[in-house]
Amino acid sequence: MPPSSHRLNQRWAGPIPYTLSPYLCIEFVNSRFENYTGTGEVYDRLNMTRWRKWFLDRADITVKHPPTPDTFRELRLVRTMLRGLLERRARPAAQTMSQINHYLAASPGVWQLRRAGASVEPRMTWDADWNGVIAALLISYGQLLETGTIDRVRECANPHCTWLFYDESRNAARRWCDPQACGNLHNVHAHRERSRS
């Protein structure tokens, strides 16, 4: 591993991610991940108060109370469902669509006009509870489907990495969630293999 790998691994596994996605649903799915170096360690940022605060700020939702054990269970179920959908880059089957709509019905949203720089735009706001967070996640997935670019959701090419990313490159050929972490690790391994040969 490169000399800075220890520092990079600490930054990578910390409570606030430094590799971001334009879609909340991808960001949320990435809250559970494995160590990209192949140690087998599993991290779950959903358990971290600091990450939850950061994520709520990013989602622009105010929730006054931490999740209850039942809420944690629901959030994990939604995360698993979204990971499956995003990994398959699929539209939901009828049963999954019904489940998504059930979650959405549990948190009615309210339309508001909000300032966006010099202009004003309509914006959906959600109830200030965890049902609102779940609704925002599912709407994010729906927006990704609506754009027709769900095929740009990728799994990192590092076999030890579980990170998903949205490929915004022009030719849609990006391989790594993070070139500094997984890309460099691959290059180091490839160099060692060539040296052994």
C-alpha positions in Angstrom: 0.0 0.0 0.0 1.2 3.5 -0.6 2.8 5.4 2.3 -0.3 7.6 2.9 -2.6 4.6 2.9 -3.1 4.6 6.7 -4.2 8.3 6.6 -6.3 7.6 3.6 -8.0 4.6 5.2 -8.8 6.7 8.3 -10.4 9.4 6.2 -12.2 6.8 4.1 -13.7 5.0 7.1 -14.5 8.1 9.1 -18.0 9.3 9.9 -18.3 11.8 7.0 -17.7 10.4 3.5 -15.5 12.4 1.2 -16.6 10.7 -2.0 -20.2 11.9 -2.7 -23.0 11.1 -5.0 -25.5 13.4 -6.6 -28.3 11.1 -5.4 -29.3 10.6 -1.8 -30.3 7.0 -2.4 -26.8 6.1 -3.4 -25.3 8.1 -0.5 -27.6 6.2 1.9 -26.8 2.8 0.5 -23.1 3.6 0.9 -23.6 4.1 4.7 -22.8 0.4 5.1 -19.6 -0.7 3.4 -16.6 -3.0 3.7 -13.0 -2.0 4.0 -11.6 -1.5 0.5 -8.3 -3.1 1.4 -9.8 -6.5 1.9 -9.5 -6.7 5.7 -13.1 -7.9 5.9 -14.1 -5.0 8.3 -17.6 -3.8 7.8 -18.6 -0.2 8.7 -22.1 1.1 9.3 -22.4 4.9 9.4 -26.1 4.7 10.2 -25.1 3.9 13.7 -23.0 7.1 13.9 -24.7 10.2 15.3 -22.3 12.5 13.4 -23.0 10.8 10.1 -26.8 11.0 10.7 -26.6 14.7 11.4 -24.5 15.2 8.2 -26.9 13.1 6.1 -30.0 15.0 7.4 -28.3 18.3 6.6 -27.5 17.0 3.1 -31.1 15.9 2.7 -32.3 19.2 4.0 -34.6 17.5 6.6 -34.8 18.3 10.3 -35.4 15.4 12.6 -35.5 16.1 16.3 -35.3 12.6 17.7 -32.7 9.8 17.0 -34.1 6.7 15.4 -35.8 4.2 17.7 -34.8 0.5 17.4 -37.8 -0.1 15.1 -36.8 2.9 12.9 -33.3 1.6 12.6 -34.8 -1.7 11.4 -36.9 0.1 8.8 -33.9 2.2 7.7 -31.8 -1.0 7.2 -34.6 -2.7 5.3 -34.9 0.3 3.0 -31.2 0.4 2.5 -31.1 -3.3 1.6 -33.9 -2.8 -0.9 -32.3 0.2 -2.5 -28.9 -1.6 -2.7 -30.5 -4.5 -4.6 -32.4 -2.1 -7.0 -29.3 0.0 -7.6 -26.9 -3.0 -8.1 -29.3 -4.5 -10.6 -30.0 -1.0 -12.1 -33.5 -2.1 -12.3 -37.0 -0.8 -12.2 -38.9 -2.1 -9.2 -41.1 -5.2 -9.6 -44.8 -4.8 -8.8 -44.4 -6.0 -5.2 -41.4 -3.7 -4.5 -43.3 -0.8 -6.1 -46.1 -1.5 -3.7 -43.7 -1.5 -0.8 -42.1 1.8 -1.9 -45.6 3.4 -2.3 -46.5 2.2 1.2 -43.4 4.0 2.6 -44.2 7.1 0.7 -47.8 7.1 1.9 -46.5 7.1 5.5 -45.0 10.5 5.1 -47.0 13.1 3.2 -44.9 15.8 1.7 -45.7 19.5 1.4 -44.8 21.6 -1.6 -43.2 25.0 -0.8 -41.5 27.7 -2.9 -37.9 28.2 -1.9 -35.2 30.6 -3.0 -32.5 29.1 -5.1 -29.9 31.8 -5.6 -31.6 34.6 -7.6 -34.6 32.4 -8.6 -37.4 30.7 -6.8 -38.2 27.0 -7.3 -40.9 24.6 -6.0 -39.6 22.1 -3.5 -41.1 19.1 -1.7 -40.5 19.1 2.0 -41.1 16.1 4.2 -42.4 15.7 7.7 -39.7 16.2 10.3 -39.4 12.5 11.2 -37.6 9.4 9.9 -40.6 8.5 7.7 -39.8 11.7 5.9 -36.2 10.6 5.5 -37.3 7.3 4.0 -39.6 9.1 1.6 -36.8 11.4 0.5 -34.6 8.4 -0.2 -37.2 6.7 -2.3 -38.0 9.9 -4.2 -34.3 10.2 -4.9 -34.4 6.7 -6.4 -37.5 7.6 -8.4 -35.7 10.7 -9.8 -32.7 8.5 -10.8 -35.1 6.3 -12.7 -36.8 9.3 -14.3 -33.6 10.6 -15.7 -33.0 7.3 -17.6 -29.4 7.2 -16.4 -29.7 4.4 -13.8 -27.2 2.4 -15.9 -24.6 5.0 -14.8 -24.8 3.5 -11.3 -21.7 1.4 -10.9 -20.2 -1.0 -8.4 -16.5 -0.2 -7.7 -14.2 -2.5 -9.7 -12.3 -3.3 -6.5 -13.6 -6.8 -5.5 -13.2 -5.8 -1.8 -15.1 -2.6 -2.1 -18.9 -2.4 -1.8 -19.2 1.3 -2.7 -21.7 2.3 -5.4 -21.1 5.4 -7.4 -22.8 7.4 -10.1 -20.6 7.6 -13.1 -20.6 11.2 -14.4 -17.7 10.8 -16.7 -18.3 11.7 -20.4 -17.8 8.2 -21.8 -19.3 6.4 -18.7 -16.2 4.3 -18.3 -15.2 5.1 -14.7 -14.1 1.9 -12.8 -13.3 3.1 -9.3 -15.4 4.7 -6.6 -12.3 6.7 -5.7 -9.1 6.7 -7.8 -7.0 7.6 -4.7 -8.2 4.6 -2.7 -9.4 1.7 -4.9 -7.6 2.9 -8.1 -4.2 3.2 -6.3 -4.7 0.0 -4.5 -5.3 -1.8 -7.8 -2.2 -0.2 -9.3 0.0 -1.2 -6.4 -1.3 -4.9 -6.6 -0.8 -4.9 -10.4 2.8 -3.5 -10.0 3.6 -6.2 -7.4 2.2 -8.9 -9.7 4.4 -7.6 -12.6 7.4 -7.5 -10.3 6.9 -11.1 -9.2 6.6 -12.2 -12.8 
